[in-house]
């Protein structure tokens, strides 16, 4: 029995948009993983290869399959990089829709180029379900086909395992300070004795558990107050103003912001600092 699929792009688009439907309607079904692996690793590259080489004699079937895997990885990387510079960001739904759209556009290009070729010149997929059809080829072709099939099966298995059981990331806490306007610039660098300097401190709990945070302030190693405790659930963010008041004059005074976590397990203290020139108020105002 001979099975003919044409160029197979209709099937690639059917899988792509079926996956979109599954992700939007049934996001927790195992079908998402079953469709997602070939969608990410093969279909975008296959559509690109078919658009670039619609002629049957352009390359062999093994070459098309191998190149499809390589181009898929490249296209996914480029699309992710492009989305990173848009308000959409690298999130599952924008990435999914962008890849499905890429498969659709490349399929349209392939269809337009195939129309210019005679029917017998067009690349098409057909295979026999009879076992002897495979073993009738040359030994080298049979060996390469077996090796390629094993590589594909192992790759899909490893990818599926990694997606099904992702490794938990290292727990940590994001800690930062910002200047005026919420930007990482224009920090207070010159103050008079007794004048108040203010920054915005930010904390994001990525520990995977609730935690309480305290920010300790030091000026040249001397305690200058603290802020907190701030209690955050996993994934919760806090931003607030933190002020410090230098009491002695001197250049390059080190203002430290030390973040302490309670309970402290798997969360060592973190430290940020600024350098501030502190002038004597009387000298600054003059006689």
C-alpha positions in Angstrom: 0.0 0.0 0.0 1.4 3.4 -1.0 0.6 6.4 1.2 0.9 9.8 -0.5 0.9 13.1 1.5 1.9 15.6 -1.2 4.4 18.1 0.3 3.0 17.4 3.8 2.5 21.1 4.5 -1.2 20.7 5.0 -0.5 18.3 7.8 2.1 20.6 9.3 -0.4 23.5 9.4 -3.1 21.2 10.8 -0.8 20.1 13.7 0.3 23.7 14.3 -3.2 25.2 14.6 -4.5 22.1 16.5 -1.7 22.8 19.1 -2.8 26.4 19.3 -6.4 25.3 20.0 -5.2 22.8 22.6 -3.0 25.3 24.4 -5.8 27.9 24.5 -8.6 25.6 25.5 -7.1 22.5 27.2 -3.6 23.7 28.4 -3.1 20.8 30.9 -3.8 17.9 28.5 -0.9 15.5 27.5 -1.8 16.2 23.9 0.0 19.5 24.3 3.3 17.7 24.8 2.6 15.2 22.1 2.0 17.9 19.5 4.4 20.5 20.9 7.6 18.4 20.4 7.4 18.0 16.6 5.9 21.5 16.4 9.0 23.1 17.9 11.7 20.8 16.7 10.6 20.0 13.1 7.6 21.7 11.5 9.0 25.3 11.2 12.2 24.0 9.6 10.4 21.6 7.3 8.2 24.4 6.0 11.3 26.5 5.4 13.1 23.7 3.6 10.1 23.1 1.4 9.8 26.8 0.6 13.5 27.0 -0.3 13.7 23.7 -2.2 10.3 22.8 -3.7 12.0 20.7 -6.5 12.2 17.0 -5.9 15.8 16.7 -7.1 17.1 19.5 -4.8 18.0 17.2 -2.0 17.3 13.7 -0.7 14.7 12.9 1.9 17.3 12.3 4.7 18.9 15.7 3.9 15.5 17.4 4.2 14.8 15.8 7.5 18.2 16.7 9.0 18.0 20.2 7.7 14.5 20.6 9.0 15.6 19.9 12.6 18.5 22.4 12.3 16.4 25.2 10.7 13.6 24.7 13.3 16.0 25.4 16.1 17.3 28.5 14.3 13.8 29.8 13.6 12.6 29.3 17.2 15.7 31.1 18.4 15.2 34.0 16.0 11.5 34.4 16.8 12.2 34.3 20.5 14.9 36.9 20.1 12.5 39.1 18.1 9.7 38.7 20.7 12.1 39.7 23.4 12.2 43.2 22.0 8.4 43.6 21.8 5.8 44.2 24.5 4.6 40.6 24.1 7.8 39.2 25.5 8.9 35.6 25.4 5.7 34.0 26.7 4.1 30.7 25.6 1.1 32.0 23.7 3.0 34.7 21.7 5.8 32.2 20.8 3.2 29.6 19.8 1.2 32.0 17.6 4.4 33.4 16.0 5.7 29.9 15.2 2.3 28.8 13.8 2.2 32.0 11.7 5.7 31.3 10.4 4.7 27.8 9.4 1.6 29.2 7.6 3.6 32.0 5.8 6.4 29.6 4.7 3.8 27.1 3.5 2.3 29.9 1.3 5.7 30.6 -0.2 6.2 26.9 -0.8 2.8 26.6 -2.5 3.5 29.6 -4.7 6.9 28.2 -5.8 5.5 24.6 -6.4 2.9 26.0 -8.7 5.6 27.0 -11.2 6.9 23.5 -11.4 5.6 20.6 -13.4 3.8 18.0 -11.3 6.5 15.4 -11.8 9.2 17.9 -10.6 7.5 18.7 -7.3 8.8 17.3 -4.1 6.2 15.0 -2.5 6.1 12.5 0.4 5.1 8.9 -0.4 6.0 5.7 1.3 5.0 2.1 1.3 3.7 0.3 4.3 5.2 -3.0 3.1 8.3 -4.0 5.0 10.2 -5.3 1.9 10.1 -1.8 0.4 12.5 -0.5 3.0 15.0 -3.5 2.9 15.2 -3.4 -0.9 17.5 -0.3 -0.9 21.3 -0.1 -0.8 22.9 -1.2 2.5 24.4 2.3 3.1 21.0 4.0 2.6 19.4 1.5 5.0 22.1 2.1 7.6 21.8 5.9 7.4 18.0 5.6 7.6 18.2 3.5 10.8 20.7 5.8 12.4 18.7 8.9 11.6 15.5 7.2 12.9 17.3 6.3 16.2 18.6 9.8 16.6 15.2 11.3 16.0 13.6 8.9 18.5 16.2 9.5 21.2 16.0 13.3 20.7 12.2 13.3 20.9 12.4 11.1 24.0 15.0 13.3 25.8 13.1 16.5 24.9 9.8 15.0 26.0 11.3 13.9 29.3 12.8 17.4 29.9 9.5 19.1 29.1 7.5 16.7 31.3 9.8 16.8 34.2 11.7 20.2 34.1 14.5 20.7 36.6 13.6 23.1 39.4 15.6 26.3 39.2 17.9 27.4 42.0 15.9 29.4 44.6 17.0 33.0 45.0 15.7 36.5 45.8 15.9 39.4 43.5 17.2 42.5 45.2 17.9 45.9 43.6 17.9 49.6 44.1 16.8 52.3 41.7 17.3 56.1 41.5 14.7 58.8 40.8 12.0 57.8 38.3 12.5 54.1 38.9 15.7 53.9 36.8 19.0 52.4 37.5 20.7 55.8 37.3 21.1 59.2 39.0 21.6 57.7 42.5 22.4 60.3 45.2 26.1 60.8 45.1 26.5 64.2 46.9 24.9 65.1 50.2 25.4 67.4 53.1 25.7 66.2 56.7 22.2 65.5 58.0 20.6 65.6 54.6 18.5 62.7 53.5 19.3 60.5 50.5 16.5 58.3 49.1 16.5 55.3 46.8 13.8 52.8 45.8 14.6 49.3 46.9 13.0 46.3 45.3 12.6 42.7 46.4 11.1 39.7 44.5 10.7 36.4 46.3 11.9 33.6 44.0 12.6 31.2 46.9 9.5 29.0 46.3 8.3 29.6 49.9 7.1 32.6 52.0 9.8 34.7 53.5 10.3 37.9 55.6 12.9 40.4 54.5 14.7 43.1 56.3 17.0 45.7 54.7 19.8 46.9 57.0 21.5 50.2 56.3 25.2 50.9 57.0 27.2 54.0 56.3 30.9 53.4 56.4 30.2 50.2 58.4 28.1 52.0 61.0 24.5 51.1 61.5 22.1 53.6 60.1 18.7 52.0 60.5 16.7 49.3 58.8 13.5 48.7 56.8 11.1 45.8 57.4 10.2 43.2 57.9 8.6 42.8 54.5 6.7 39.5 54.2 6.3 38.1 50.6 4.7 35.0 49.2 6.5 33.1 46.4 6.7 35.2 43.3 5.5 38.4 45.1 7.2 41.7 44.5 7.8 44.7 46.8 9.2 48.1 46.1 9.5 51.0 48.6 11.6 54.1 49.4 14.6 53.6 51.6 16.3 56.7 53.1 19.6 57.2 54.8 21.1 60.2 56.6 24.9 60.6 56.8 26.1 62.1 60.1 29.8 62.8 59.3 31.5 64.6 56.4 33.9 62.7 54.1 34.4 61.7 50.5 33.5 58.3 49.1 31.4 57.1 52.0 30.1 53.6 51.5 26.3 53.3 51.9 25.4 49.6 52.1 21.9 48.0 51.8 22.1 44.5 53.3 19.1 42.2 52.7 18.4 39.6 55.4 16.0 36.8 54.9 13.9 35.0 57.6 14.1 32.0 57.7 17.7 32.2 56.3 17.9 28.7 54.9 19.0 28.6 51.3 18.9 32.4 51.3 22.2 34.1 52.2 22.3 37.8 52.9 22.8 40.1 49.9 24.5 43.4 49.8 24.3 46.5 47.5 26.1 49.8 48.0 26.5 53.3 46.8 29.4 55.8 47.1 28.4 59.2 48.4 30.5 62.4 49.0 29.3 64.0 52.2 30.1 67.7 52.7 30.0 69.6 56.0 26.8 71.6 56.0 28.5 74.8 57.4 31.2 74.6 54.8 28.7 74.0 52.1 26.5 77.0 53.0 29.5 79.3 53.6 29.8 82.2 56.1 
